[in-house]
Structures are given as structure tokens and as C-alpha cells.
Amino acid sequence: MDNELAGILGAAARGARVRLGLTQADVAERIGMASEVYGRLERGHMLPSVQNLRRLCTVLNVPPHDLLGLGSEFSGPIAVRETKPKPRPEEEPPEMRRLLRNLRKLSPVQLKLMNLVASAMHQKKKP
């Protein structure tokens, strides 16, 4: 593995993620990767597959030459279409995004119970 390239790519991915206000888990979920694996990528301990590099460029809205450390001096053709991530309430606080990720992992029965708890808390809050 090219450690220098992995470090460059990881730092660029981290910078783009932070600028977008996303957590590592947010990005990992959107590209279909485990959070722990994405964390290793950002720390420069691994390189993504070509498919995951493409997904990463799309999710972070960054051209591949920036992630690869080629910067503006790269003048070759860019094969990846620049698309913006699907609109989603990214403005939500990280706690809400974590809660939603955890809720998605629950069974239907557990989800129903959590909904009852949330409803009871909401009812109790009203005067």
C-alpha cells in the first residue's frame, strides 16, 4: 500500500467531511462502508477501492484529483460526474443523526416500543 497516498487521501476526505458538517458515520453510511473502516481510511491506514473512491467523491462533493492530492495542477479529463449529495437534513445535530442510525438497527417490536416511549415523553412535556 502507498502510505503517502493513503495519508493524502485520508486528510483530504477528513477536511471535506468536516466542511460539510458530517460525522465519519454519516459518510460511511452513505458510501456503504462500516464506520470503523471509514475511520481507518481517514487516518491514512488504507486506500479505498475504485468504487468506494467514486462514491466518496460524490458524497463529499470533491473531484477525485483533490482527494488524490493532485490539486489544481491536474489538467486531465475527469471521469467522475460532479454531483451534489442528495438533499437531506444535514443541518440536524450529530445527536439526531446518531439516534436515527441506532433506530434503523432496531427490530419492529423494539422500534414500536421506542415510539411509545418517545410519545409518552412528548405528552408529558405538554402543560
Secondary structure, 3 states (H helix, E strand, C coil): CCHHHHHHHHHHHHHHHHHHCCCHHHHHHHHCCCHHHHHHHHCCCCCCCHHHHHHHHHHHCCCHHHHCCCHHHCCCCCCCCCCCCCCCCCCCCHHHHHHHHHHHCCCHHHHHHHHHHHHHHHHHHCC
